Amino acid sequence: MKKTTALFVDGSNLYAGQYQLFGPKKYLDFKRLIKFIEKNLKTTFNHIYFYASYSPKISKPKQKEKAYLKNEALFYRNVKSTKNLTFFKGYRSKTSGKEKEVDVKLAVDVVDLAYKNKFEKLFLCSGDADFMHAIKVAQGLKKEINILALENRIPHRFSYSYPIYLVCFQKAQRIRKKNKRKIKEIIVKNKEELLEEC
C-alpha cells in the first residue's frame, strides 16, 4: 500500500521566490508545477495545504505596484483551482504590513495532522527554516520528511537533516560539498511550459 503524502506550502515564500525569478509579466502555473514535481519524484500529493496572505492594497498604487498586485492575484487564483488543495488565507498588519497567522498556522497544522496520522510522508515547500521544530515533531512521530524549494530559496539549514529537492529554472546551483548528498536538483528544461502570462 502506498504511503499517504501531504504537501505543506509556505505560499508567500513560494510566491516571492517565483516573482523574483520571473518578474511581473509571468507567474508560475502552480497546477503544472505540482504535476511536474510529482512526475519527477514519482509521487502523488494526496493533499496540499497552502498558506499565504495577499499584499495590502494601496490607495493610489503606481504602475509597478499595480503589476505586482495583478501578478499576485493571478498566481493565487491559479493555486486555488488546484485539486485536493486547502488554501489558508492569513492577513497583513495594518501598521507594519507584515504577514500574520500564516507561519504559525502551517506549523500547527504540521504537528496536528501528524498526531492525527493524516499522512505518512510529508513534503514542506519553503525556503524558511522557521518550521524546523514542527518538522522535528512530525519526524518524531515516524513521518518521512522531505523539503521542496525553488532555486533562489535554498533552505540550507534543513539540508543537514532532510533531503531537499530544488526546482531549478536557470542552471545548476553551486551546492556546498557537504550538502550535495542531501540536495537533489529537479531541472526544468523548458520553463515556459510552467509559466503563464499576466
N, C-alpha and C positions, 0 to 999 in steps of 0.2 A: 504494500500500500504506500502511495506517495505521501510525503510529508506536506502538511498544510503550511503554506508560505504566506507571510504578511509583509507588505512593504509600507514603511513609515516614511513620509516625505516631508522634510523641512522645506515647505513650499516657497517661503520668502527667500530662503538661501538659494534654492534652485532658480527662482526667477531672477534674482540679482546676478547669479553666475551666467545664465543664458543671455541676459541683457548686455552684460559686459562683453560677451563673445560676439553677439550678432547685432547689437545696436537697436535703434527704434523702428527700423523698417521691416524687420523679420523677427519671428519668435519660434521657439521650439514647439513642434506639434507633440504634445505630451503623449497622446494615444499611440502615435507612431514610435515615439521614443521607447515606450513601455514594450511594445511588440518587438522592437529591435533588441532590447536588453534581454527579454525572455528568450528570444531565438538564440542569441549568443551565449547565454548562460544555461541554456537548455532547462529552463524552469518556467513555472507559471505562478504568477502572483494571485493567490485566491482572493485576497482583499487588499486594497490600497487605502491607506489612511493619509490624507493630505492636509497640512496645516499651514495657513497663510493669513495675511491681512492686507487689505487694499491700502494704497498710499492715500493720504488725506488730500481732498480736493482744495485747490487754492482758489480764492475769489476771482483773481484776474491772472490766470495762467499764461505764461509766454508760450511760444511755438514749441520750444524744447520740452516744456512740461506737459503740454497737450499730447505730444507724440509719445512721451513716456506713459502717460495715463491710458492712452488708447492701446498701446502695446501690452500693458499690464492687464487691462480688461479682456483683451482678446485671448491672451495666454490663459487666464483663469477660466474663461468661458470654455475653452478647449479642454482644460483639465476636468471641469465639472461634467463634461459629456462622456468621460471615460467609464466603462463598465466596472462594476464592483468597487466603486470608489466612494469613500466618505470624506466630505470636504468640511473641515472645521475652519470657520472664519473668526479670527481674533479682531482686535481693533487697535488703533493708534492713539497714543496720548495726545490730547488737545494742546497741551503745553509744550511737550518735548518732541512730539511726532514719533516717538519710539513705539515699537511693536509691543503689545501686551497680550498675555494669556497663551500665546501660540507655543512657545518652547515648553512652558510648564504643562500644558495640555498634552503635548506629544510625549513628554517624559512620563507623565502619569498614566497615559494610555498604554505605553510600552509595558510598564510594570503591571498594571491592572489586567491587561489581556494575557500577559504571560502567566500570571497567577490563575487566571480563569481557564488556562490551557487552550486558548483560541488559536494558537499556532505552534508549530514545532520549529519552524525556520523563520528567522527574521532578517530582513534587509532594511537598513537605515540609509536613506538618501539625504546626505547632509555633509557640509564641509565644516560643521561646527562640533567641536569636541565637548561642548557643554552637556551632551547627552550621555557621557561616559558612565555615570553612576547608574542610570536607568538600564543601560545595556548590560552592565555587570550584574544587575539584579536578574535580568532575563537569562543571562548565561548561567547564573547560579541555579536557576530553575530548569536547567538542562536544555535550553533553547540554543539552536545553532545560529550564530551571529555572522552577518556579512555587511559590509559597508559599500554603498554606491556613491559616486561623486563625479562632478564634471571636472575636466582637466584643470580648470582655474580655481578649483575649490578643494584642493587635496587636504584631507584631514590627517596630517602626519601623525598626530598623537594616537589615533586609532590603529595605525599600521603596526604598532608594537605588539598588539594583542589580537587583531582580527584581520581577515583577508579583505582587501579593498579592491573594488572593480572601478576603474577610472574610465569614464567615457571621454574619448579624445577626438576632437574635431579638427585640430590643427596638425600637429605632428607628435611623434613620440616624446614623452616627457623625460627629463633627466631625473631619474629616481635614485635616491641615496642607496648605496650598495647594500647596506644592512636591511633596507626595506624592500629590496627587489623581489624577495620571495613572497612577501605579503601583498604587494601591489601588482595587480594584473591590468593591462590596458585592453579596453574594447575600442578598437579603431573604427571610426565612421569613415568609410571610403568616399561616400558621396553625401556630404552634409545637407545638400539641397533636398534630398529625399525626406529629411526630418524637419524641414523648416516650412513655415507659412509666411506669406507676405501680409503686411498690415493694409 
